[in-house]
Amino acid sequence: MTRTPAPAAPSAPAPATVPGPTAEPGFSPSATAPTHPTAPGSATGPPIDAEPGAASQATATTGPGPGPGTAPGPAVWEGLVTSALLGTDRRPPSGDGRGPGAAAALLDAAAAETVRRRAGLRPARAARRPEPAPEDPRPPLPPAAARRLTALLTDRPGAAGGGRRGSAPDLMELLPQWLATANARGFAAPPQVLPALLDAARGRTDLRPAALRFAGPRALWLARLNPDWRFALRATPGGGTALPGSDATERVRALWNEGLFAERVTLLASLRARDPARARELLASTWATERAEDRLMFLDSLRTGLEAADEPFLEQALADRSRNVRATAAELLSALPHSALAARMAARAATCVSLDRTLAPPAIAVEAPHECDAGMERDGVVAKPPAGRGERSWWFGQLVEAAPLSTWPARLAGRTAEEIVTLPVSDGWRNELHAAWCRAAVRQRDGVWARALLGAPTAPEAGGPGAVSLAERAKLLGTLGAGERAEWVAGFIATHGLSEAFQLLGMCGVPWATPLGRAVVDALNIARDAGSYPWSFSGVMGLAERCLDPSEAGRLDGLLAIPDEPEDASPGAGGYWAEAFQRLVTTLRLRAAMAAELGAGL
């Protein structure tokens, strides 16, 4: 075997050898040091073999180390580190090496040991070179839009003192809108911004669908190289492969049977959106072997494209051993007005509600169920009420919620929905009955009943004849068209102001329709002139920045001056309002510029 001398300390000139496949005559079997996997270039590598007699010389040079007949190992380096940490006066590099030269001897020994350790490294096996990133066939962003995206991903406005946001726009809050526009126009993401885009999506789950769509196939290529971006693989069926085509039955089946849970959920949702029947058949094929929590998630995907053909499968799910699965199946069946479950619930609910003609005017009489039998439980009625609720009212609300709304005109003497919700209800059951009708209208997406329950937005307290809470009103609005929603909320704000409008505004489409936007700005201006506490409107102001039509910016210039503060106004309120309106105007103009940049080159 060829020997290669390694540099050594001046006081220890004994050569060392690189380990080979066999030991030379005279080598002790214990002289072969163990091999430690170490990255190339590291200062800690596998120790090399020492010649006979060299161990004692190495010990004399480097201090505490292996005994005679053994190769220098990690203990040598640890001894040097200990001497350096404790000092050569307390721990000399050799047994009797105290003195002015001890520090230099320690450094010499450390240098020699470093060279020896590096020389003894074995080269690692070369990793397989990654495949080239896939091409993105979409057109590139216009240069101005690319610069804007970089600013949105990297700029962070400084926090203003005292909890105030200042007048600078919040760029990160504009990123979702920018991504939606870029995706709608079919642009590809610039490769250099992909890491920042993936980091932003990692921190905000609401950004992920739009960000991954915009990032395209190159984001998935990057996600395979960085564990921090693995969420991109989980969000894509097949771990980053394209969703199998509708004709690739075997590939779909393989992914469904062998994929991770997140991949299977995404596959089922994607398939359900374009082929509901095929998705249902795929789910039915493995339903009996799925875990309860998985069955619940899979069943929820049937909300997309729910149709009468789903009824047999959902009826089977009513007998599931999981209560949550049974409840979800019952909810879906009750959303099918002509299902057998809807008919059963209608029959039960009709026995609880009747028209008492002996009263003037006639009133609705309610007789809540006295028990929750096995049939009711099978159809999704939860027997045990939450804390603070009576059993009978709890059961009654569930029956009315699940009954088709078409039940009530026939049951209540042919009255329309508008007439029914104005009828008095005896014995204090009005709120319970109307709240159940609200939930039924939302579940069944019934706009006629939603309008009746909402009532006019100018009604006292805007409660309408049926809505019992702001949350219920917001849900009812979701059943109406975008224009009708905006008109109703505009009327609500014009009559009642902004104090309860935040949830309602969240149900309106972006950008806000002109009447709604002007109603919001007028209400903000009234609140400012009244000296209202300004920070209570910060949520509405933030919504206005993102949702107000950018063309409204010109109308707001008159609101930028600091107003005179009434005596009873909050201290500093005028400055805050001027600052908030300045930020609103700046943000609207920025949004207009963003839209123009994304429209360039089309």
C-alpha positions as CSV (number, residue, x, y, z in Angstrom):
1,M,0.0,0.0,0.0
2,T,1.3,3.4,-0.9
3,R,1.9,5.7,2.1
4,T,1.2,9.4,1.8
5,P,2.9,11.5,4.5
6,A,0.5,14.0,6.2
7,P,1.7,17.3,7.8
8,A,2.4,17.0,11.5
9,A,3.3,19.2,14.4
10,P,7.0,20.1,14.7
11,S,7.3,18.0,17.9
12,A,5.6,15.0,16.3
13,P,7.1,14.3,12.9
14,A,5.8,10.8,12.7
15,P,4.0,10.3,9.3
16,A,0.4,9.1,9.0
17,T,-1.0,7.0,6.2
18,V,-4.3,7.1,4.3
19,P,-6.4,4.0,5.1
20,G,-6.4,1.4,2.3
21,P,-8.3,-1.8,1.7
22,T,-5.8,-4.0,3.6
23,A,-3.4,-3.4,6.5
24,E,0.3,-3.6,6.1
25,P,2.4,-6.1,8.1
26,G,3.0,-4.8,11.5
27,F,-0.3,-2.9,11.8
28,S,-2.4,-3.7,14.8
29,P,-5.9,-4.8,14.0
30,S,-7.1,-2.1,16.4
31,A,-5.2,0.6,14.5
32,T,-8.0,1.1,11.9
33,A,-10.2,3.9,13.0
34,P,-14.0,3.9,12.4
35,T,-15.3,5.7,9.4
36,H,-17.7,8.7,10.2
37,P,-19.9,10.1,7.5
38,T,-18.9,13.7,7.0
39,A,-19.6,16.2,4.3
40,P,-16.6,17.1,2.1
41,G,-14.7,20.1,3.3
42,S,-15.7,19.6,7.0
43,A,-13.1,20.0,9.7
44,T,-14.3,16.8,11.3
45,G,-13.6,13.7,9.2
46,P,-12.7,10.0,9.8
47,P,-9.4,9.5,11.6
48,I,-6.6,7.8,9.6
49,D,-4.5,4.9,10.5
50,A,-1.2,5.5,12.4
51,E,2.0,3.6,12.0
52,P,3.3,1.5,14.9
53,G,4.9,3.7,17.5
54,A,3.3,6.9,16.2
55,A,0.5,7.0,18.8
56,S,2.8,7.8,21.7
57,Q,4.4,10.7,19.7
58,A,1.0,12.1,18.8
59,T,-0.1,11.9,22.4
60,A,3.0,13.8,23.5
61,T,2.2,16.6,21.0
62,T,-1.6,17.0,21.3
63,G,-2.2,16.2,24.9
64,P,-4.8,13.7,26.1
65,G,-5.5,11.2,23.3
66,P,-5.7,7.6,22.5
67,G,-3.4,5.1,24.2
68,P,-0.6,3.1,22.6
69,G,-1.6,1.0,19.7
70,T,-4.7,3.0,18.7
71,A,-5.2,5.6,16.0
72,P,-5.8,9.3,16.8
73,G,-9.6,9.8,16.9
74,P,-12.2,12.4,17.9
75,A,-10.7,12.4,21.5
76,V,-7.6,14.1,20.2
77,W,-9.6,17.0,18.8
78,E,-11.8,17.2,21.9
79,G,-8.6,17.4,24.0
80,L,-7.4,20.3,22.0
81,V,-10.7,22.1,22.2
82,T,-10.8,21.5,26.0
83,S,-7.3,23.0,26.4
84,A,-8.3,26.1,24.3
85,L,-11.4,26.6,26.4
86,L,-9.8,26.1,29.9
87,G,-6.5,27.7,29.0
88,T,-3.1,26.2,28.7
89,D,-2.2,27.0,32.3
90,R,-5.0,24.8,33.6
91,R,-5.0,22.2,30.8
92,P,-1.7,22.2,28.8
93,P,-1.7,20.7,25.4
94,S,0.8,18.0,26.6
95,G,1.4,16.4,30.0
96,D,4.2,18.8,31.0
97,G,3.8,21.5,28.5
98,R,3.2,24.5,30.8
99,G,5.1,27.6,30.0
100,P,5.2,30.5,27.6
101,G,5.3,28.2,24.6
102,A,2.2,26.2,25.5
103,A,-0.2,28.4,23.6
104,A,1.9,28.2,20.4
105,A,2.2,24.5,20.8
106,L,-1.6,24.2,21.1
107,L,-2.2,26.2,17.9
108,D,0.5,24.1,16.1
109,A,-1.2,20.9,17.2
110,A,-4.6,22.2,16.2
111,A,-3.3,23.1,12.7
112,A,-1.8,19.7,12.3
113,E,-4.9,17.9,13.5
114,T,-7.1,19.9,11.1
115,V,-4.9,19.0,8.1
116,R,-4.9,15.4,9.2
117,R,-8.7,15.2,9.6
118,R,-9.3,16.9,6.2
119,A,-6.8,14.7,4.5
120,G,-8.6,11.6,5.8
121,L,-11.9,12.5,4.3
122,R,-13.4,10.1,1.8
123,P,-15.2,11.8,-1.1
124,A,-19.0,11.5,-0.9
125,R,-20.9,9.9,-3.7
126,A,-22.0,12.6,-6.2
127,A,-25.8,13.3,-5.9
128,R,-27.9,13.0,-8.9
129,R,-28.3,16.3,-10.7
130,P,-31.9,17.6,-10.6
131,E,-33.9,17.5,-13.7
132,P,-34.3,20.9,-15.5
133,A,-37.2,23.1,-14.4
134,P,-40.2,22.7,-16.7
135,E,-41.1,25.3,-19.1
136,D,-44.1,27.6,-18.4
137,P,-45.9,28.2,-21.7
138,R,-47.9,31.2,-20.4
139,P,-47.0,34.7,-21.6
140,P,-44.6,36.6,-19.4
141,L,-45.7,39.5,-17.2
142,P,-45.3,43.0,-18.6
143,P,-42.1,44.6,-17.1
144,A,-44.1,47.1,-15.1
145,A,-46.3,44.4,-13.6
146,A,-43.2,42.3,-12.7
147,R,-41.7,45.3,-10.9
148,R,-44.9,45.8,-9.0
149,L,-45.0,42.2,-8.0
150,T,-41.5,42.4,-6.5
151,A,-42.6,45.5,-4.5
152,L,-45.7,43.7,-3.2
153,L,-43.6,40.7,-2.1
154,T,-40.8,42.6,-0.5
155,D,-41.9,46.0,0.7
156,R,-43.0,46.3,4.3
157,P,-44.4,49.6,5.5
158,G,-43.0,50.6,8.9
159,A,-45.3,50.4,11.8
160,A,-46.5,53.8,12.8
161,G,-46.2,54.9,16.4
162,G,-49.2,54.6,18.8
163,G,-50.7,51.8,16.8
164,R,-51.5,54.0,13.8
165,R,-51.0,52.5,10.4
166,G,-49.8,55.8,8.7
167,S,-50.7,56.9,5.3
168,A,-48.7,54.3,3.3
169,P,-50.8,51.4,1.6
170,D,-50.5,47.9,3.0
171,L,-49.0,46.2,0.0
172,M,-49.3,42.7,1.3
173,E,-53.0,43.1,1.6
174,L,-53.1,44.0,-2.1
175,L,-51.3,40.8,-3.1
176,P,-54.4,38.6,-3.3
177,Q,-56.1,41.0,-5.6
178,W,-53.0,41.3,-7.8
179,L,-52.7,37.5,-8.0
180,A,-56.4,37.2,-8.9
181,T,-56.1,39.7,-11.8
182,A,-52.8,38.1,-13.0
183,N,-54.4,34.6,-13.0
184,A,-57.5,35.9,-14.8
185,R,-55.3,37.3,-17.6
186,G,-53.1,34.1,-17.8
187,F,-49.6,35.5,-17.1
188,A,-46.7,33.4,-16.0
189,A,-44.7,34.2,-12.9
190,P,-41.1,35.6,-13.4
191,P,-38.7,32.8,-12.2
192,Q,-36.7,35.2,-10.0
193,V,-39.8,35.9,-7.7
194,L,-40.8,32.3,-7.2
195,P,-38.9,31.9,-3.9
196,A,-40.5,35.0,-2.4
197,L,-43.9,34.1,-3.7
198,L,-43.7,30.6,-2.1
199,D,-42.5,32.1,1.2
200,A,-45.5,34.4,1.2
201,A,-47.8,31.5,0.5
202,R,-46.2,29.5,3.2
203,G,-47.0,32.1,5.8
204,R,-50.6,32.8,4.5
205,T,-52.8,29.9,3.7
206,D,-55.4,32.2,2.1
207,L,-52.8,33.0,-0.6
208,R,-51.9,29.5,-1.5
209,P,-54.5,28.6,-4.2
210,A,-53.9,31.8,-6.2
211,A,-50.1,31.9,-5.6
212,L,-49.6,28.3,-6.7
213,R,-51.8,28.8,-9.8
214,F,-49.7,31.9,-10.7
215,A,-46.4,30.2,-9.9
216,G,-47.2,27.3,-12.2
217,P,-45.1,24.1,-12.7
218,R,-41.8,25.7,-11.7
219,A,-43.1,26.2,-8.1
220,L,-43.6,22.5,-7.8
221,W,-40.1,21.8,-9.1
222,L,-38.7,24.1,-6.4
223,A,-40.9,22.6,-3.8
224,R,-39.2,19.2,-4.3
225,L,-35.9,20.9,-3.5
226,N,-36.9,22.8,-0.3
227,P,-38.8,21.2,2.5
228,D,-40.2,24.6,3.6
229,W,-42.3,24.6,0.4
230,R,-43.7,21.1,0.6
231,F,-47.2,22.5,1.1
232,A,-47.1,23.1,-2.7
233,L,-46.8,19.4,-3.3
234,R,-49.5,18.5,-0.8
235,A,-51.9,21.0,-2.5
236,T,-51.4,19.3,-5.9
237,P,-52.7,15.8,-6.8
238,G,-49.9,13.3,-7.3
239,G,-47.3,15.4,-5.4
240,G,-46.8,17.9,-8.1
241,T,-47.8,15.9,-11.1
242,A,-50.6,17.1,-13.3
243,L,-54.1,15.9,-12.5
244,P,-54.7,12.8,-14.5
245,G,-57.0,13.4,-17.5
246,S,-60.6,12.3,-17.4
247,D,-59.8,9.4,-19.6
248,A,-56.9,8.2,-17.5
249,T,-58.9,5.8,-15.4
250,E,-56.0,3.7,-14.2
251,R,-53.9,6.7,-13.2
252,V,-56.8,8.2,-11.2
253,R,-57.5,4.9,-9.5
254,A,-53.8,4.4,-8.6
255,L,-53.6,7.9,-7.1
256,W,-56.8,7.4,-5.2
257,N,-55.6,4.0,-3.8
258,E,-52.0,4.9,-3.1
259,G,-51.8,8.7,-2.6
260,L,-51.4,10.6,0.6
261,F,-54.5,11.9,2.3
262,A,-54.0,15.5,1.2
263,E,-53.5,14.3,-2.4
264,R,-56.7,12.2,-2.3
265,V,-58.7,15.1,-0.9
266,T,-57.4,17.4,-3.7
267,L,-58.0,14.7,-6.4
268,L,-61.6,14.1,-5.2
269,A,-62.4,17.8,-5.1
270,S,-60.9,18.4,-8.6
271,L,-62.8,15.4,-10.0
272,R,-66.0,16.4,-8.3
273,A,-65.8,19.9,-9.9
274,R,-65.8,18.5,-13.4
275,D,-67.4,15.0,-13.1
276,P,-69.6,14.7,-10.0
277,A,-70.8,11.1,-10.8
278,R,-67.2,9.8,-11.3
279,A,-66.0,11.3,-8.1
280,R,-68.9,9.7,-6.2
281,E,-68.2,6.3,-7.7
282,L,-64.5,6.7,-6.8
283,L,-65.4,7.5,-3.2
284,A,-67.9,4.7,-2.9
285,S,-65.3,2.1,-4.1
286,T,-63.2,2.5,-0.8
287,W,-65.8,4.0,1.5
288,A,-66.0,1.0,3.8
289,T,-62.3,0.9,4.5
290,E,-61.7,4.6,5.2
291,R,-61.2,6.1,8.6
292,A,-64.0,8.1,10.2
293,E,-62.2,11.4,10.0
294,D,-61.3,10.8,6.4
295,R,-64.9,9.8,5.5
296,L,-66.1,13.1,6.9
297,M,-63.6,15.1,4.8
298,F,-64.4,13.1,1.7
299,L,-68.1,13.5,2.2
300,D,-67.8,17.2,2.5
301,S,-66.5,17.3,-1.1
302,L,-69.9,16.2,-2.3
303,R,-71.2,19.8,-1.6
304,T,-69.8,20.7,-5.0
305,G,-72.2,19.7,-7.7
306,L,-74.7,18.1,-5.3
307,E,-77.4,16.4,-7.3
308,A,-80.3,14.0,-7.0
309,A,-78.0,11.1,-8.1
310,D,-76.1,11.5,-4.9
311,E,-79.1,10.5,-2.8
312,P,-78.5,6.7,-2.7
313,F,-74.9,7.1,-1.5
314,L,-75.9,9.7,1.1
315,E,-78.8,7.5,2.4
316,Q,-76.2,4.7,3.0
317,A,-74.1,7.2,4.9
318,L,-77.0,7.9,7.3
319,A,-76.2,4.5,8.8
320,D,-72.5,5.3,9.3
321,R,-71.0,4.5,12.7
322,S,-69.6,8.1,13.0
323,R,-72.1,10.7,14.3
324,N,-70.4,13.5,12.4
325,V,-70.6,11.6,9.1
326,R,-74.3,10.9,9.7
327,A,-74.9,14.6,10.5
328,T,-73.1,15.7,7.3
329,A,-75.0,13.2,5.1
330,A,-78.3,14.4,6.6
331,E,-77.4,18.0,5.9
332,L,-76.6,17.3,2.3
333,L,-79.8,15.3,1.8
334,S,-81.9,18.1,3.3
335,A,-80.4,20.4,0.7
336,L,-82.0,18.2,-1.9
337,P,-85.7,19.3,-1.7
338,H,-87.0,16.1,-3.3
339,S,-85.0,13.6,-1.3
340,A,-86.7,11.0,0.9
341,L,-85.0,12.5,4.0
342,A,-86.4,15.9,3.1
343,A,-89.9,14.4,2.9
344,R,-89.5,12.6,6.2
345,M,-88.3,15.8,7.9
346,A,-91.1,17.8,6.3
347,A,-93.7,15.4,7.7
348,R,-92.1,15.7,11.2
349,A,-91.9,19.5,11.1
350,A,-95.4,19.9,9.8
351,T,-96.8,18.2,12.9
352,C,-95.0,20.8,15.0
353,V,-96.3,23.9,13.2
354,S,-99.9,24.8,12.5
355,L,-102.1,27.9,11.9
356,D,-104.3,28.8,14.8
357,R,-107.4,30.4,13.2
358,T,-109.1,31.0,16.5
359,L,-106.9,34.0,17.0
360,A,-107.4,37.4,15.4
361,P,-105.3,37.8,13.4
362,P,-104.4,34.1,12.9
363,A,-101.1,33.1,14.4
364,I,-98.6,30.2,14.1
365,A,-98.9,27.7,16.8
366,V,-95.9,25.6,17.7
367,E,-95.8,22.2,19.5
368,A,-92.2,21.1,19.7
369,P,-91.4,17.3,19.7
370,H,-91.5,15.6,23.1
371,E,-88.8,13.0,22.2
372,C,-86.0,12.3,19.8
373,D,-86.7,8.8,18.5
374,A,-84.3,6.5,16.7
375,G,-85.6,7.5,13.3
376,M,-85.0,11.2,14.0
377,E,-81.4,10.4,15.1
378,R,-80.8,8.3,12.0
379,D,-81.9,11.3,9.9
380,G,-79.3,13.6,11.5
381,V,-81.1,15.1,14.5
382,V,-78.6,15.4,17.3
383,A,-80.4,14.3,20.5
384,K,-78.3,16.1,23.1
385,P,-78.6,19.9,23.1
386,P,-75.6,22.2,23.8
387,A,-75.4,23.8,27.2
388,G,-78.1,26.4,27.8
389,R,-80.6,25.0,25.2
390,G,-83.7,23.1,26.0
391,E,-84.2,19.7,24.5
392,R,-87.5,20.4,22.8
393,S,-86.5,23.7,21.2
394,W,-83.2,22.1,20.1
395,W,-85.0,19.2,18.3
396,F,-87.7,21.5,16.9
397,G,-85.1,23.8,15.3
398,Q,-83.3,20.9,13.6
399,L,-86.6,19.6,12.1
400,V,-87.6,22.9,10.7
401,E,-84.1,23.6,9.3
402,A,-84.0,20.3,7.5
403,A,-87.6,20.5,6.0
404,P,-88.0,21.9,2.5
405,L,-89.3,25.5,2.6
406,S,-92.0,24.5,0.1
407,T,-93.7,22.7,3.0
408,W,-94.9,25.9,4.6
409,P,-97.2,27.6,2.1
410,A,-99.3,24.5,1.9
411,R,-99.2,24.0,5.7
412,L,-100.2,27.7,6.4
413,A,-103.2,28.2,4.1
414,G,-101.4,29.0,0.9
415,R,-99.6,32.1,2.2
416,T,-96.4,33.3,0.5
417,A,-93.1,33.5,2.2
418,E,-93.5,37.2,2.8
419,E,-96.9,36.7,4.4
420,I,-95.7,33.8,6.5
421,V,-92.8,35.6,8.1
422,T,-95.1,38.4,9.1
423,L,-97.5,36.1,11.0
424,P,-97.3,36.3,14.8
425,V,-96.0,33.2,16.5
426,S,-97.6,32.2,19.8
427,D,-95.9,31.3,23.1
428,G,-92.6,32.9,22.4
429,W,-91.5,30.6,19.6
430,R,-91.0,33.3,17.0
431,N,-87.2,33.7,17.3
432,E,-86.6,29.9,17.3
433,L,-88.9,29.3,14.3
434,H,-87.5,32.2,12.2
435,A,-83.9,31.3,13.0
436,A,-84.6,27.8,11.7
437,W,-86.1,29.2,8.6
438,C,-83.0,31.4,8.1
439,R,-80.8,28.3,8.2
440,A,-83.1,26.5,5.9
441,A,-83.0,29.3,3.3
442,V,-79.2,29.4,3.4
443,R,-78.9,25.6,3.1
444,Q,-81.4,25.3,0.3
445,R,-80.1,28.5,-1.4
446,D,-83.7,29.9,-1.6
447,G,-83.6,33.5,-2.6
448,V,-87.4,34.1,-2.1
449,W,-87.3,33.1,1.5
450,A,-84.0,34.9,2.0
451,R,-85.6,38.2,0.8
452,A,-88.6,37.6,3.0
453,L,-86.6,37.0,6.1
454,L,-84.2,39.9,5.4
455,G,-87.0,42.4,4.9
456,A,-86.3,45.9,3.9
457,P,-82.8,47.3,4.9
458,T,-84.5,50.4,6.2
459,A,-86.6,48.4,8.8
460,P,-86.0,49.3,12.4
461,E,-82.8,47.7,13.6
462,A,-82.6,46.2,10.1
463,G,-83.7,43.0,11.7
464,G,-86.4,42.4,9.1
465,P,-89.4,40.2,10.0
466,G,-87.3,37.1,10.3
467,A,-83.5,37.6,10.7
468,V,-82.5,37.3,14.3
469,S,-78.8,38.2,14.2
470,L,-76.3,40.0,12.1
471,A,-74.6,36.7,11.3
472,E,-77.9,35.3,10.0
473,R,-78.4,38.4,7.8
474,A,-74.9,38.0,6.4
475,K,-75.6,34.4,5.5
476,L,-79.0,35.2,3.9
477,L,-77.3,37.8,1.8
478,G,-75.1,35.1,0.4
479,T,-78.1,33.5,-1.3
480,L,-78.7,36.7,-3.4
481,G,-77.0,38.0,-6.5
482,A,-74.1,40.3,-6.3
483,G,-76.1,43.4,-7.4
484,E,-78.9,42.7,-5.0
485,R,-76.6,42.2,-2.1
486,A,-74.8,45.5,-2.7
487,E,-78.1,47.3,-3.0
488,W,-79.4,45.9,0.3
489,V,-76.2,46.6,2.2
490,A,-76.1,50.2,0.8
491,G,-79.6,50.8,2.1
492,F,-78.6,49.3,5.4
493,I,-75.6,51.6,5.8
494,A,-77.5,54.7,4.6
495,T,-80.1,54.0,7.4
496,H,-78.1,52.6,10.2
497,G,-74.5,53.6,9.6
498,L,-71.4,51.5,9.8
499,S,-71.5,50.2,13.4
500,E,-72.8,46.8,12.4
501,A,-71.9,46.7,8.7
502,F,-68.6,45.0,8.7
503,Q,-69.9,41.4,8.3
504,L,-72.4,42.5,5.7
505,L,-69.7,44.3,3.6
506,G,-67.7,41.1,3.7
507,M,-70.5,39.4,1.7
508,C,-70.3,41.9,-1.2
509,G,-68.4,41.4,-4.4
510,V,-65.2,43.2,-5.3
511,P,-65.0,46.0,-6.4
512,W,-68.1,47.3,-4.6
513,A,-70.9,48.6,-6.8
514,T,-71.0,52.4,-7.1
515,P,-74.0,52.9,-4.8
516,L,-72.5,50.7,-2.1
517,G,-69.1,52.4,-2.3
518,R,-70.6,55.8,-2.1
519,A,-72.7,54.8,0.9
520,V,-69.6,53.6,2.7
521,V,-67.7,56.8,2.0
522,D,-70.6,59.0,3.0
523,A,-71.0,57.1,6.3
524,L,-67.3,57.4,7.0
525,N,-67.5,61.1,6.4
526,I,-70.5,61.5,8.7
527,A,-68.6,59.6,11.4
528,R,-65.6,61.9,11.0
529,D,-67.7,65.1,11.2
530,A,-69.5,63.8,14.3
531,G,-66.2,63.4,16.0
532,S,-66.7,59.6,16.4
533,Y,-63.9,57.5,17.9
534,P,-61.9,56.9,14.7
535,W,-60.2,53.6,15.5
536,S,-63.6,51.8,15.7
537,F,-63.9,52.2,11.9
538,S,-60.5,50.8,11.0
539,G,-61.9,47.5,9.9
540,V,-64.3,49.2,7.5
541,M,-61.6,51.5,6.3
542,G,-59.4,48.5,5.5
543,L,-62.2,46.9,3.5
544,A,-62.7,50.1,1.6
545,E,-59.0,50.1,0.6
546,R,-59.3,46.7,-1.0
547,C,-62.9,46.8,-2.2
548,L,-63.8,50.3,-3.2
549,D,-63.8,51.0,-7.0
550,P,-60.5,52.8,-7.8
551,S,-62.4,55.2,-9.9
552,E,-63.8,56.7,-6.7
553,A,-60.4,58.1,-5.7
554,G,-61.2,61.5,-7.3
555,R,-64.2,62.0,-5.1
556,L,-62.2,61.6,-1.9
557,D,-59.7,64.4,-2.4
558,G,-61.9,66.7,-0.4
559,L,-61.7,64.5,2.6
560,L,-57.9,64.7,3.0
561,A,-57.8,67.9,5.0
562,I,-57.6,67.8,8.8
563,P,-61.1,68.8,10.0
564,D,-61.9,71.0,12.9
565,E,-62.5,68.8,15.9
566,P,-65.6,69.2,18.0
567,E,-65.1,69.7,21.7
568,D,-66.4,66.2,22.6
569,A,-64.3,64.5,19.8
570,S,-61.6,62.0,20.7
571,P,-58.2,63.6,21.0
572,G,-56.3,63.5,17.7
573,A,-59.3,62.1,15.9
574,G,-59.1,64.7,13.1
575,G,-55.5,63.8,12.3
576,Y,-56.3,60.2,12.3
577,W,-59.2,60.6,9.9
578,A,-57.1,62.7,7.5
579,E,-54.4,60.1,7.6
580,A,-56.8,57.3,7.0
581,F,-58.4,59.0,4.0
582,Q,-55.0,59.8,2.6
583,R,-54.1,56.1,2.8
584,L,-57.4,55.2,1.2
585,V,-56.9,57.5,-1.7
586,T,-53.3,56.4,-2.2
587,T,-54.3,52.7,-2.1
588,L,-57.1,53.3,-4.7
589,R,-54.7,55.0,-7.1
590,L,-52.2,52.2,-6.6
591,R,-54.8,49.6,-7.4
592,A,-55.7,51.5,-10.6
593,A,-52.0,51.5,-11.6
594,M,-51.8,47.8,-10.8
595,A,-54.7,47.0,-13.1
596,A,-53.3,49.2,-15.9
597,E,-49.9,47.4,-15.6
598,L,-51.5,44.0,-15.9
599,G,-53.5,45.1,-18.9
600,A,-50.4,46.2,-20.8
601,G,-49.5,44.1,-23.8
602,L,-52.9,42.4,-24.0
